[in-house]
Amino acid sequence: MDQSQILDILKTIQYPGFSRDIVSFGMIENIRIEEKSLTLTLKLSTQQEGKKKEVVALVKEKLESTGEFDSIAIEHVEGAPSGPQPAGQIPEALPGVKHILAVASGKGGVGKSTIATNLACALKNQGHSVGLLDLDIYGPSLPIILGIADQPKTTAERKLIPIDFHGMKVMSFGFISGNETPTIWRGPLVARMTEQFFRDVEWGTLDYLVLDLPPGTGDVQLTLTQKLKISGAVIITTPQDIALSDVRKGADMFKKVQTPVLGVIENMSGLQIKGNIEGDSSSVTIEGHPIDVDESGNFSFKINLFKTGGGKQESDRLEVPLLAEIPLVQELMETTDQGKPITLSDPESDLSRIFADVAQTVDKQLQG
C-alpha cells in the first residue's frame, strides 16, 4: 500500500465527538512505509490523555485490519492540526457575522469574562451590532455578569434565539442548564455543545460576535479553530509569572492555527485607590508613596499588589500591542456582581473609557 491508499483508509476515522475525519482535521503529520513496516505520526492538540489514546487505538485497529503490514507504529506529537480544510467550509460557518473576536487566556481567574463582556458592550456603544457568546461549559459566567436568569426561546426550526441584553445578542450554556447546576461532561459532549452554539443559534446579522473562551487549550479551542474562521484574538493576562506562563501557551496556540493575535490586556494591573483628605494635605504619603492631592482634597494612586510589566512583556514577545492595563477598581467588581457592566451603567467612567479605547483599536485592526 502507498501513502494515498493509507490516507483513504484514515479518512474513514472520525475524530471522537465530531462528524469530520482525522485527515480533514489535518492530524496526519507523517506516513513512513518501509517494506512491511508502517510508521504513522499524528498531530494532536487535545490535552486529554484519554482522547489521545482513543484516537491512536482507532487508527491502529483500522490499519491492522488491512493485513498489509507486519508492524505498525503510531506516534503522536503535540500541536494544533495544520492540514488542509475543506474548501469554503470555515468561512461559511457563521453567515451574516462579519468578525468573530475571541477573548482568551491560558489561565482561569484573570477576569477574562468581565473584560469580554465590557469589550462587547463598548463595541455596541460605538454603533456596532454585537453578539456575546460564553463558551465556558463547565463554569459559565455570563448569567451573573449580565444578571440574566431567563432561558432562551426557540424558533419553529428548533434553533435557539439569543437573549436580548440592551440591544446585544447574548448566549451562554448557563442560560440553558441553570447556573447552579454543575456540568460533568466528557470532552466529546463539550465539543458537540460548542458546535451547536454556532450552528443552532439564530445569530442573524452581526458586526461582531465576541467569544468568551474557557481557559486553556482544550476541546473548545480545538472545535473553534477547526470549525470557524476567527478574525482575531485578544489575550488576557495578569502581571504574575504564573499567569504569564499559561497565557503564553494560549497565545502560541492561536499563532499555530494562523489566527491573528490583536493584542494583550493586562488585568489586575495594580490596586487603584481614590479618596478625599480634609485639612492640610501638603505632605501626604500612603504606603511610602507621596500622593498628589487636588485643591478639593481628592486623590488617586495605584499600588502594585502583584508585580508590573507582565502584559508588556507578553505583548513584546508576540510583537502585538499592549491594548490596556486595567487596574483593580472597586466599581468594576461591584458592577460585575450586580449584573450591570460598567461600560453600560457608567459609560463616562475612567474604566469605560479604557474599554472604549480597546474597542476602537480592535475595530481599526479588523477593518484594516
C-alpha positions in Angstrom: 0.0 0.0 0.0 1.1 3.5 -0.7 0.5 6.8 1.2 -2.5 7.8 -0.7 -4.2 4.4 0.0 -3.4 4.8 3.7 -4.9 8.3 3.7 -8.1 6.9 2.1 -8.4 4.4 4.9 -7.7 7.1 7.6 -10.5 9.3 6.1 -13.0 6.7 7.4 -12.0 7.5 11.0 -13.9 10.3 12.7 -12.3 12.3 15.4 -14.2 11.4 18.6 -17.2 13.7 19.2 -17.1 15.2 15.6 -18.6 14.3 12.3 -15.3 15.0 10.5 -12.4 12.6 9.8 -8.9 12.9 11.2 -7.4 13.6 7.7 -9.6 16.7 7.0 -8.8 17.9 10.5 -5.1 17.9 9.5 -4.0 15.4 12.1 -1.8 13.2 9.9 1.7 14.6 10.3 3.8 11.9 8.6 3.5 8.5 6.9 6.6 6.4 6.5 6.5 2.9 4.8 9.5 0.6 4.8 8.5 -2.8 3.1 6.1 -4.3 5.6 6.6 -1.7 8.3 4.4 1.4 8.8 5.1 4.4 11.0 2.4 7.0 11.3 2.7 10.3 13.2 -0.4 12.1 14.4 -0.6 15.7 15.4 -2.9 16.1 18.4 -3.7 19.3 20.3 -6.0 17.9 23.0 -4.6 17.8 26.5 -6.8 14.9 27.4 -4.7 11.7 27.5 -7.8 9.5 27.2 -8.8 11.1 23.9 -5.2 10.8 22.6 -5.2 7.1 23.4 -8.7 6.7 21.8 -7.5 8.2 18.5 -4.3 6.1 18.5 -6.3 2.9 19.1 -8.8 3.7 16.4 -6.0 4.3 13.8 -4.1 1.2 14.8 -7.2 -1.0 14.7 -8.1 0.3 11.2 -4.7 -0.2 9.8 -4.2 -3.6 11.3 -7.4 -4.8 9.7 -5.9 -4.4 6.3 -3.4 -7.2 6.9 -0.8 -5.4 4.8 1.8 -4.7 7.5 3.9 -6.9 9.9 4.5 -3.9 12.2 2.6 -0.7 12.7 3.9 2.1 15.0 1.7 5.0 15.9 3.4 8.1 17.2 1.8 11.4 18.2 3.2 14.9 18.7 1.8 18.0 20.5 0.4 20.9 18.5 -2.6 22.1 16.6 -3.6 20.2 13.5 -2.4 22.1 10.4 -3.7 20.1 7.4 -6.0 21.3 4.7 -9.5 22.4 5.4 -12.4 21.5 3.0 -12.8 24.4 0.6 -15.3 27.0 1.7 -16.3 25.2 4.9 -14.8 27.6 7.5 -15.8 31.0 6.1 -19.4 29.8 5.8 -19.7 28.5 9.4 -21.5 31.7 10.6 -23.1 33.5 7.7 -24.1 37.1 8.5 -21.3 37.6 11.0 -18.6 39.9 9.8 -16.0 39.4 12.6 -15.5 36.7 15.2 -13.4 38.0 18.1 -12.0 35.6 20.7 -11.2 36.7 24.2 -8.8 34.1 25.6 -6.4 33.3 28.4 -4.3 30.3 29.3 -5.3 30.5 33.0 -8.6 30.9 34.9 -9.3 33.7 37.3 -7.7 36.5 35.3 -11.0 38.4 34.7 -11.5 37.3 31.1 -15.3 37.1 31.2 -15.6 40.6 32.7 -13.3 42.0 30.0 -15.1 40.1 27.2 -18.4 41.5 28.4 -17.3 45.1 28.7 -15.4 44.9 25.4 -18.6 43.7 23.7 -20.6 46.4 25.3 -18.0 49.0 24.3 -18.3 47.9 20.7 -22.1 48.1 20.9 -21.8 51.7 22.4 -19.8 52.6 19.3 -22.7 51.6 17.0 -21.8 48.1 16.1 -24.3 45.2 16.1 -22.8 42.7 18.6 -23.3 39.2 19.9 -21.6 37.8 23.0 -21.2 34.0 23.4 -20.0 32.5 26.7 -18.2 29.2 25.7 -17.2 28.1 29.2 -19.4 25.0 29.5 -18.0 24.0 33.0 -18.2 27.4 34.6 -20.4 29.9 32.6 -20.1 33.4 34.0 -22.4 35.4 31.7 -25.7 34.8 33.7 -24.1 36.5 36.7 -22.2 39.3 34.9 -25.3 40.3 33.0 -27.8 39.5 35.7 -29.8 37.2 33.4 -31.9 34.3 34.7 -34.0 33.8 31.6 -34.0 30.8 29.3 -33.6 31.3 25.6 -36.6 30.6 23.4 -36.5 28.5 20.2 -37.7 29.1 16.6 -40.0 26.8 14.7 -36.9 25.1 13.3 -35.8 24.5 17.0 -32.9 27.0 16.8 -32.1 28.9 20.0 -32.9 32.6 20.0 -30.2 34.7 21.8 -31.4 36.7 24.7 -31.5 40.5 24.1 -29.4 42.5 26.5 -29.6 46.2 25.9 -29.7 45.5 22.2 -26.9 43.0 22.3 -27.5 39.3 21.5 -26.1 37.0 24.2 -25.9 33.3 24.8 -24.5 31.1 27.5 -24.7 27.4 28.5 -25.7 28.8 31.9 -28.9 30.1 30.4 -29.8 26.5 29.4 -28.5 24.4 32.3 -29.1 26.8 35.2 -26.1 28.4 36.7 -26.4 26.4 40.0 -26.1 23.0 38.2 -22.6 21.5 37.9 -21.7 20.3 34.4 -19.9 16.9 34.5 -19.2 16.1 30.8 -16.5 14.4 28.9 -14.7 16.1 26.0 -16.9 14.9 23.1 -20.0 16.3 24.7 -18.3 19.7 25.3 -17.2 19.7 21.6 -20.7 19.0 20.4 -22.3 21.7 22.5 -19.7 24.2 21.3 -20.5 23.4 17.7 -24.3 23.7 18.5 -23.8 27.2 19.7 -22.6 28.2 16.2 -25.0 26.1 14.1 -28.1 26.0 16.2 -28.3 29.6 17.4 -30.1 32.3 15.4 -27.4 34.9 15.5 -28.7 36.8 12.4 -26.6 39.7 11.1 -23.7 40.9 13.3 -20.7 43.2 13.0 -19.0 41.3 15.9 -19.5 38.1 17.7 -17.3 38.2 20.8 -16.4 34.8 22.2 -15.6 34.4 25.9 -13.5 31.3 25.8 -12.7 29.0 28.7 -9.1 29.0 30.0 -6.6 26.6 28.4 -6.2 25.0 25.0 -8.6 22.1 25.2 -11.6 20.8 23.3 -13.5 24.1 22.9 -10.4 25.7 21.4 -9.9 22.8 19.0 -13.5 23.0 17.9 -13.2 26.7 17.3 -10.0 26.5 15.2 -11.4 23.7 13.0 -14.9 25.0 12.5 -14.7 28.8 12.4 -12.5 31.4 10.8 -11.7 33.6 13.8 -10.9 37.2 12.8 -8.6 37.8 15.8 -7.9 37.0 19.4 -7.3 39.3 22.4 -5.2 37.7 25.1 -5.9 38.4 28.8 -3.2 38.1 31.5 -2.4 39.3 35.0 1.1 40.6 35.9 2.4 37.5 37.7 4.8 35.0 36.2 2.5 32.0 36.9 -0.2 33.7 34.8 2.2 34.6 32.0 3.5 31.0 31.7 -0.1 29.7 31.0 -1.0 32.7 28.8 1.9 32.0 26.5 0.5 28.6 25.7 -2.8 30.0 24.7 -1.3 32.8 22.6 1.0 30.4 20.9 -1.9 28.1 20.0 -3.6 30.9 18.1 -0.4 31.7 16.2 0.0 28.0 15.3 -3.5 27.9 13.7 -2.9 31.2 12.0 -5.4 33.3 14.0 -4.1 36.8 14.4 -3.4 37.9 18.0 -4.6 41.5 18.0 -3.1 42.4 21.4 -2.7 41.8 25.1 -4.7 43.2 28.0 -3.1 43.2 31.5 -5.8 42.9 34.1 -5.5 43.5 37.8 -2.7 45.9 37.0 -2.3 47.4 40.4 -4.9 48.4 43.0 -6.5 51.8 42.2 -7.3 53.8 45.4 -9.3 57.0 45.4 -10.3 59.2 48.3 -10.6 62.6 49.9 -8.4 64.2 52.5 -9.7 67.1 54.7 -7.5 69.7 56.2 -3.8 70.2 55.4 -2.8 67.9 52.6 0.6 69.4 51.7 2.6 66.3 52.7 0.6 63.2 52.4 2.2 59.8 51.9 0.5 56.4 51.8 2.5 53.1 51.9 5.6 55.2 51.4 4.2 56.8 48.2 3.8 60.6 48.0 0.3 61.4 46.9 -0.9 64.2 44.6 -3.9 65.9 46.1 -6.0 68.5 44.3 -7.5 71.7 45.7 -10.6 69.8 46.9 -8.6 67.2 48.7 -9.3 64.4 46.2 -6.5 61.9 45.5 -5.9 58.8 43.4 -3.0 56.4 43.4 -2.1 52.8 42.5 -0.4 50.1 44.5 1.1 47.2 42.5 -0.1 44.2 44.6 1.5 41.7 42.3 4.2 43.0 40.0 4.3 45.1 36.9 5.1 44.7 33.3 3.7 41.2 32.6 1.3 42.4 29.9 4.0 44.4 28.2 6.4 41.5 28.4 4.0 39.2 26.6 2.9 41.8 24.0 6.6 42.4 23.2 7.2 38.6 22.8 4.2 38.3 20.5 5.0 41.6 18.7 1.5 42.9 19.2 0.1 46.0 21.0 -0.4 46.2 24.8 -4.1 47.2 24.5 -4.7 48.2 28.1 -3.6 47.9 31.7 -6.8 47.6 33.7 -6.4 48.3 37.5 -8.2 46.6 40.3 -11.1 49.0 40.9 -14.0 48.5 43.3 -16.5 49.9 40.8 -15.6 47.1 38.3 -16.2 44.4 41.0 -19.5 45.9 42.1 -21.0 46.4 38.7 -19.9 42.9 37.6 -21.5 41.3 40.7 -24.7 43.4 40.2 -25.1 42.3 36.6 -24.6 45.8 35.3 -21.4 46.0 33.2 -19.7 49.3 33.9 -19.5 50.2 30.2 -23.3 50.4 30.2 -24.0 51.6 33.8 -21.3 54.3 33.7 -20.1 54.8 30.2 -18.2 58.0 31.1 -16.1 56.4 33.8 -12.3 56.1 33.5 -12.6 52.3 33.2 -15.3 52.6 30.5 -13.0 54.9 28.5 -10.3 52.3 28.7 -12.6 49.7 27.2 -13.8 52.2 24.6 -10.2 52.7 23.5 -9.6 49.0 23.3 -12.8 48.6 21.2 -11.7 51.3 18.8 -8.2 49.8 18.4 -9.5 46.3 17.8 -12.1 47.7 15.3 -9.4 49.6 13.4 -7.2 46.5 13.2 -10.0 44.3 11.8 -11.4 46.9 9.4 -7.8 47.2 8.2 
